[in-house]
Amino acid sequence: MASHVSPVGFSTVARSIPPNVFADMDRKVAAAVAEGHDVIDLAKGNPDAYPAEFIREAAKKAVDDPANARYTPFDGKPEFLEAAADWYARVHGVHLDWTSQLFAVEGAVDGLAGLFSILVDPGDAVAFVDPYYPSYHCMSVMAGAEEVLLPALAERDFLPDLEAVPQEVWERVKVLVLNYPNNPTGAQAPFDFLRRAVDLARRHRFVVVQDFAYAGLGVGGNGADAQQTSVLAVPGACDVAVEVCSLSKMYAMAGWRAGFVAGNDDIIAHLKRYHYQMGSMITGSVQDAGIVALRGDQSHVAELAERYARRRGIVARGLRAAGLDVFDSPGGVYVWAHAPAGYDGGRFADLLLERTHVAALPGSCFGSTGVGYVRFSLLRSDDELREAVRRIADILR
């Protein structure tokens, strides 16, 4: 019988790791399925789409390239970094030196973890928006950082009021993490908001880290409008900012694990040195597929955005008709809804799973500001979403 007593003491980091809220929900869903229930899982942010055919074909061809069986360059393939630079220039009007301002990483979390490791010491203040993606909290706790939470409320369309933060607080901040388009709310940050964040960073000498995982999935335009606003498009941003991009949502390549970090060359240089020792590089064939994705026709990204907009309409209209207060988000892959009167988000999510067999994440998973909310994923078929809404409406009546 295995022993549960460790022969050694674990590190402070190991002992400080918070629970993974997504894994916890997976266990709840698995238990409901094991009991024989037909669960519609709207808790996951796992894309149900498939990469465009030309991307898949490039990947298949690349697998047969013997060079891709070898270790890839430490920084990422030059062609991949050049393609990322081309994407920035073509879509966002941002011109980067791929040799010093871009670095390939295995998805956004890989890039974020590296940035926390090189930027944050125990006791440093890290500011981020509440509600937030749980990794920001977990990485702050593991780094021993002070968390400065910036409430993002419904009356401000889930954008924080940067002007309400006292100047002495900004003076303590080492890193400001932004995430727009936002997970969990779907809120988007206009250019003026990002410009204000950059101005504050320059004045108070902190770093802006923009988690740009949901680029490309907005509605209401083409080109740069559909791709949302890059913080690096703000004049002077590269003096104080880096942006973490992922191919996971934009090209439906979540399982392929590919992305890049762009921006300030000094931060990129330190991230490279850290990653050389503590990380590994994206598979060569996946980088080759990423090259054609970034350089190819972006109409398939617009098609994905339109698909999610259609699904958002199905869920948002249905939940509003059933009496819920739903945020009219302009992008992303989630619907953010207020729990009904008498329930917090956790109790409502439990009720949904128990009585409707629809899984949604409680807003409390994303911080204290989200306590009264639930997050519904749009990454299931239209018919499944309609059925989920029907089940929820039945119990709300």
N, C-alpha and C positions, 0 to 999 in steps of 0.2 A: 504494500500500500504506500502510495507516494506521501512523503512528508511535506507539510505546509510551513515548516520552520526553516528559515534561511540560515545557512552557516555563516553569513556575513551581514554586516549592516549596509543598507542601501544608501545612495547619495541623497542629498537634500532635494535634488531635482526629481529623482525617482519617487520620493515620498510625497512630493507636492503635486503630482499629476492629477488634475481633476477628472471626473468621469467623462466619458464621451457620450454626449446626449443622443447622437445618432445611433450609436451601438445599443444604447439602452432602449430606444424606440424599436430598433430591429428585433430585439428580444421579445418585446411586448407583441409585436406583429406576428412573430414566429409562434408564440404561444397561442394566439388566437387562431392562426391557421391550423395548428396541431389539434385544436379542439374541433376542427371541421368547419370553421366559419369562412365564408367567401369575403376576404378582406380586400378592399380597394385601398392600396397604400399610397396616400398623398403626403406622406411624411418625408419621403426621399427627394433629394435634389439630383437624382441620377438620370441623365438624359435617356429618353426612349427613342430618340432619333438615331440615324445612322449617317456616318460621313458620306459626303457626295461621292458619286461613282468615280470621278476622276481622281479623288483623293485616295480611294481604296485601290484603284489600279496602280497608282504610283507606289503605294505601300507594298503591293504584291510584287511588283517589279523589283523594288528595292531589297526585298527579302532574298532574292536570288543573286544579289550583288555580293561577291565574296568579301569585299571591303567592309561590308556592314556586319560581318561576323567578328570583326576586330574591335578593340577599344576605340571609341570616338575621341576627337580632340577635347581637351579639358574644358575649353570655353563653350563647346558646341561647334558643330560644323560651320565653317565660314559662310557657306551658302545659306544655311539656316538663319544665321545672324543677319546676313545681307537681306534676306527675304523679310525678316522682321523690320529692318530699317526701311525697306521699300514700302511695307504696309503702313508704317507710321507716316511716311512722307505722303503717300497717295491718299490715305483715308483721313488723316488728322492734320496734315500740313506741318508735321514735326520732323525736323531733319536731325538725325543722330549719326554719330560715328560708330559704326558697328564694331570696330575693333576695341573701343574703350567705353562705350555707353550702352552696350547690350551684353547679356549673358543668358545662356540657355539653362533652364531648370526643368525638373520633372513635375510640372504642374505648379499651381499658385501656392499651395501650402509649403512645398519644398522651398520656394523662393522666400516666402514669409518667415519660415523657421530660420533660414540662414540670415535674413536681415535682423531678426530679433537677436540672434547670437552675436552679430558684430556691432550692433548699435546700443544694446540695452545691458546695463550692469545692475546688480542688486541695488535697490533704492532709487533707481531712476524713475521718473514719472513718464508714463505712456498714456496718451489721451486717445480715446476712440469713442465713436458714436454709440449710444445706447438707444435702441436695440442694436446688437452687434453679432457678427459671425463668431461662434463660440471659440474658434481657434485663437482669436485675439486675447480673450480672457485667459485661456489655458497657457498660451505662450508668456503672457505677462506674469502669471502666477509662478510658472516654472523658472522664469528669469529673476524672481524676487523683486519685481517692479511695483511701484505705486501706480494704481489705476486711477486715471482721471476720466470719469464718465461724462459725456456730453449728451444730455437728454435730447432726443429727437421726437417731437410730439406731433400729434395729428394736425393741430392747428397751424403748424409750419410745414405741412406735407412731409413730415418725418425727416426734416433737415434740422440740425442743431443750430442754435443761435450763438454763433462764434463771438458776437459782440457782448454777450452776457457773461463771458468768461473773464474773470478779473485779470488784469495785466500781470499781477504777481504770480498767478497760476501759470500763465503762458511762460513766464520766466523760468519756472521749474520744469516745464515739459521738455523731454529729450526727443520724443517721437510722437507724431500725430498720425494715426492710422485712419484712412478714409476708405470707403467701400461703396462706390457709386458707378453704375447702378447697384442698388443696395440689396443685400440679403440680410434680413428676411422681408423687408417691406416692399421692395420694388421701386422705391423712390430714386429719382435721378437728381444729380447736382448740376444746376446751371453753371455756365462759365463764370459768372460773377462770384458765385460761392467759392469755386476753386481758386479764383484769383485772390479772394480775401484770405483763404487758407495759406496760399503762397506768400502773400504780403506779411502775414503774421509770422510765418516761419523765418522769413528773411530778417524781420525786426527782432525776433526773440531767439534766433539761432537754434531752431530745432529742425528736425527732418520730417518731411511729409512722405508717408508711404501710402500710395493709392493702390488698393486691391481692385484691379480692373477685370475681374473674372467674368463679368457679364457684358462685356463690350459686344456690340453688334446686335443686341436683342431688344432694342427700343422700337417704338412705333412713331409714325408721324413724319417720316422723311426717308431720304436715301443718303448714301454716302456717309459723310461725317455725322449728319443728324441721326441716322439710324444706328451708327456705331457708338453713339454718345460722345461725351467730351473727354478727351484725355487731359489729365492734369498737366502733362508736359507741353500742351498747347499754350499754357499761360506764359507770357514773357518772363524770363528769369527763373522758370521753374526748375530747370536743370541745375541751378545753383544749390537747391535745397531739397529736391524731390526725386523719388524713384517710383516707378509704376510696375506692378506685377501683373502680367498678362497670362492668360491660359487659353489653350486651344480647346479645352474641354467642352464648354457650352457653345462657343461661337461656331465651331465646326463639328460638334457632336462627337468629339474625340476623347471623352472623359477617361475611358479605360486605357488610352494610349499613353497618357501621362506626358504631356509636353506643354511648355510655356517659356516665358523669358522675363527677365527683369531689365528695365530700361531707365535711363536717366543719369543722375550725377555720376561722373566718371570716378571720383574718389571712392564713393560708396560701392560702385560696381567693382572696382579693383580689390577692395577689402573683401567683398562677397566672394569673388573668384578665389582668393587665397584661402578663405575658410572652406569653400566647397571642394577645393582640390584635396583637402585632408578629410573632410567629413561627409562628402556626398558622392553621388555617381551621376553619370551623364545619361541623357535621353538616348534610347536605342537608335542606332544609325538609320534603320529603315523608317522609323517614326519621324525622325528629323526630315528625311527625304519627302515623306508625305506632307509634313508641315510646310515645306518649301512651296510645294504646288498649291497648298491651301491658301497660304498667305499671298502668293503672287497671282493666283487664279481669279476668275470672275467671282465677285462677292455676292452675286445674286442669290446663291444658295443660302447665304447668311440671312439675307432679307426674307427669303422664304421661311426660314426657321422662325424669324421674328414675327412674321405674319401668322404662322401656325400657333405660336404662343399667345399672340394677341387674340386670336379667335377663341382659344381655350380659356383665356382670362375672361373673355366676355361670357362664356358659358357658365363659369363658376361664379363670377362676380354678380352677374344679373340674377342667377338662380338664388344665391345666398341673400341678396338684397330683397328679392321677392319673398323670401322666407322670413324676413325681418331682421337680418343681421346688418350691422354697419361695416361696410367694406371699403377699404382704401382704393381709390381709383388710380392705381399705379400705371405709369406709362411705359414700363419695360420690365425685363427680368422674366423669371419663370415661376413666380409664386403669387398667391393671393393672400393678403394680410387682412384679417377680419377680426373685429371686436367680438368677444364672447358675449352671449346674451346676458341680460340682467340677472343677477343672482349667482353668476358663475365667474370664476377666474379662468384663465386659459387652460390651466392644468386640469381642473375638474371638467371643463367642457370637452377637452380632448379625450379624457378617460371615458366620458359619457358617449362620445361619438364612437370610439372603438368598441365599447361594450354593447351598445344598443343598435348601432347602424353598421358596424364593422367597416367604418371608414377611419383610416389612420391619418391624423394630422399632428403637427408638432405644437406643443404649448409655447406661447410667446415667452414664457419664463426661461426657456432654453437659451434665449437670446438677450437676457439681461432683465433688470428690474422694470424698465420702462415697458417691456413687452408682457408683463404679468397678465394683463387683461385681454390678451390677443391669442389667436391661433394662426399658424401658417399652413396653407394648403399648397402643395406642389401641383404644377400643371403638366407634369411629365408622365401622363397616362393618356390613353386614347380619348377622343371626344366622347365616345359612347360611355366609357367608364366614368368620365367626369360628369356626364349627365346623370348617370345612375347614382353616383356619389351625392350629387346635389339633391336628387329626388329623396334618397334615404334621409339626408339631413333635414330637408324640409318637412318630412313626415313627422319626425319627433319634435320639431319646433312648433308644429301646429298644436 
